[in-house]
Amino acid sequence: MEIRYFDNAATTRVKKEVLEEMLPYFGEKYGNPSSLYSIGRASKKAIEEARKRVASLINCKPEEIYFTGCGSESDNTIIKGIAYRNYKKGKHIITSKIEHPAVLHTCQALEKQGYEITYLKVNKDGFINTEELRNSIRNDTILISIMFANNEIGTIQPVEMISKIAKMYNIVFHTDAVQACGNVPIDVRRLGIDALSLSGHKLYAPKGIGALYVKSNIEFEKIMDGGHQEKNKRAGTENVAGIVGLGKACELANLHLKEHMQHLKGLRDYFILQVRQKIEDAVLNGSVENRLPGNVNFSFSGVDGEALLLNLDAKGICASAGSACTSGSSAPSHVLASIGLSDELARSSLRVTFGEDNTKEDVDYLVENLYEIVQKLRK
Ligand SMILES: *Cc1c(COP(=O)(O)O)cnc(C)c1O
């Protein structure tokens, strides 16, 4: 059976051009970038080329990019790195209730070490309240970490406003942009972002490679000890092939961002319209206006989300209930709970996230099957 993949927020397929650019670094170009002979220097050069490409996607300087093992590592590195650097100045951090576990659990780990965390609530569309943010700032606040766009409901936060507030009080502003990078334009200079996390496998590069941008004047402690790689901030021989792949994916994302967004938005809005026309009692979760171009999240009252997924899977359809990172646990999504959904509605939700390979015909197939399965499960 043909697989129809609608779970691009969980991971994406590596692009052909990305894989092709990576392959030599598993073969003849296997030198260690720290070595001085020619194949070592070639690896080093490839890393620096990739760094420029990643920097160019978000408009920072290449030397402000650190390669990491994944988005989660980027989040850990900056949040713990800022916390450990500034503990004498203060131990208070502000984040939101709807962050990815990579941020939430990092903050919880810091709480055990004596840090204090404020978790901002969100409204029914998933937005933080910037007035509440302002009121939460204290003399000992050292970091504000608010995600750019949410992985479950697609809501895009008022990043520019958040960054203005952070600037006003001279507090470092980090944003987890793992879902946003490559799907919406991001200019860290214009937006005034101090630090940003991104991940390869969410933008058509492989799993196991991530990047962290940190503005050049911001100091942070390293959390990994060892060699001097990545300006002494991330020990470990570089994942050269992964880095090359991430660089290529960022270059392509930059080049095709407009068309990519239009393509995803077209599919998203068509799908939302079809569901609303054909299926009763379908509630769209998240913001209608400020939403990731490829994200849809519906609750179908009276339908068990897990049964829905299994039935869709039987038709070759890959989608998600909430987030891949929380599946396997029986607790309903913390994001859906935070926007005010009852446990029951949260458990009846379906996340569909489109990617570059999806077509309108895929959406028709999805809607047709979704309609039948929802009817069946409601009986
Ligand atoms: C996927 C994701 C992460 C984690 O990225 P990994 O590379 O899988 O560690 C972090 N934040 C958000 C918003 C994500 O969607």
The ligand as a MOL file (V3000), in Angstrom:
LIG
                    3D

  0  0  0     0  0            999 V3000
M  V30 BEGIN CTAB
M  V30 COUNTS 15 15 0 0 0
M  V30 BEGIN ATOM
M  V30 1 C 11.2940 18.2150 17.2010 0
M  V30 2 C 11.3820 19.3640 18.1030 0
M  V30 3 C 12.4390 19.4970 19.0070 0
M  V30 4 C 13.4900 18.4420 19.1640 0
M  V30 5 O 14.3280 18.3080 18.0520 0
M  V30 6 P 15.2260 16.9980 17.9310 0
M  V30 7 O 16.1590 17.2960 16.8210 0
M  V30 8 O 14.2790 15.8760 17.6220 0
M  V30 9 O 15.8960 16.8200 19.2400 0
M  V30 10 C 12.4990 20.6200 19.7970 0
M  V30 11 N 11.5560 21.5730 19.7080 0
M  V30 12 C 10.5200 21.4930 18.8580 0
M  V30 13 C 9.5320 22.5980 18.7890 0
M  V30 14 C 10.3960 20.3870 18.0250 0
M  V30 15 O 9.3670 20.2990 17.1870 0
M  V30 END ATOM
M  V30 BEGIN BOND
M  V30 1 1 1 2
M  V30 2 1 2 3
M  V30 3 2 2 14
M  V30 4 1 3 4
M  V30 5 2 3 10
M  V30 6 1 4 5
M  V30 7 1 5 6
M  V30 8 2 6 7
M  V30 9 1 6 8
M  V30 10 1 6 9
M  V30 11 1 10 11
M  V30 12 2 11 12
M  V30 13 1 12 13
M  V30 14 1 12 14
M  V30 15 1 14 15
M  V30 END BOND
M  V30 END CTAB
M  END
